[in-house]
Amino acid sequence: MTELPASVDRDILDHRTILAIKTIREAMGSIHEAIDVFAVRYEELRRDRPGDFTVGPEEYGRGFYS
């Protein structure tokens, strides 16, 4: 996986989904790939740093449709 800007983790943790995906897309090129990378990184952060999230897992994806 391409190394992502540090801002991506902060955006994921702070529930800024669109901004995180936008930054990933700019680094990777494809929106589809960016969404896939986002999903993987989200799961990694949720597993490794659960207390750093600003919302719980049940609230995180609410209202976001891809």
C-alpha positions as CSV (number, residue, x, y, z in Angstrom):
1,M,0.0,0.0,0.0
2,T,1.2,3.5,-0.8
3,E,2.2,5.5,2.3
4,L,-0.7,7.8,3.1
5,P,-0.4,11.4,4.4
6,A,-0.6,11.6,8.2
7,S,-3.8,13.7,7.8
8,V,-5.7,10.6,6.6
9,D,-5.5,8.9,10.0
10,R,-6.6,12.1,11.8
11,D,-9.5,12.6,9.4
12,I,-10.6,9.0,9.9
13,L,-10.4,9.2,13.6
14,D,-12.3,12.6,13.6
15,H,-15.1,11.2,11.4
16,R,-14.1,13.3,8.4
17,T,-14.8,10.5,5.9
18,I,-15.1,12.6,2.7
19,L,-11.9,14.5,3.4
20,A,-10.0,11.3,4.2
21,I,-11.2,9.6,1.0
22,K,-10.4,12.8,-1.0
23,T,-6.8,12.8,0.3
24,I,-6.4,9.1,-0.4
25,R,-7.7,9.5,-3.9
26,E,-5.2,12.3,-4.5
27,A,-2.4,10.0,-3.4
28,M,-3.6,6.9,-5.2
29,G,-5.5,8.2,-8.3
30,S,-8.8,6.2,-8.3
31,I,-11.9,6.9,-6.2
32,H,-12.7,3.2,-6.1
33,E,-9.2,2.3,-4.8
34,A,-9.4,5.2,-2.4
35,I,-12.7,3.8,-0.9
36,D,-11.1,0.4,-0.6
37,V,-8.0,1.8,1.1
38,F,-10.1,3.9,3.4
39,A,-12.1,0.8,4.5
40,V,-8.9,-1.1,5.2
41,R,-7.3,1.8,7.1
42,Y,-10.5,2.4,9.1
43,E,-10.5,-1.2,10.3
44,E,-6.8,-1.1,11.2
45,L,-7.3,2.1,13.2
46,R,-10.5,0.8,14.8
47,R,-8.6,-2.3,15.9
48,D,-5.4,-0.6,17.0
49,R,-6.7,2.7,18.4
50,P,-10.4,2.3,19.3
51,G,-10.2,5.0,22.0
52,D,-9.0,7.7,19.6
53,F,-12.3,7.7,17.6
54,T,-14.7,10.6,18.1
55,V,-17.7,8.4,17.4
56,G,-18.5,4.7,18.0
57,P,-18.5,2.1,15.2
58,E,-22.4,2.1,15.1
59,E,-22.5,5.8,14.3
60,Y,-19.4,6.1,12.1
61,G,-20.9,5.2,8.7
62,R,-24.4,6.6,9.3
63,G,-25.4,8.8,6.4
64,F,-22.5,7.9,4.2
65,Y,-23.3,5.9,1.1
66,S,-20.7,5.0,-1.5
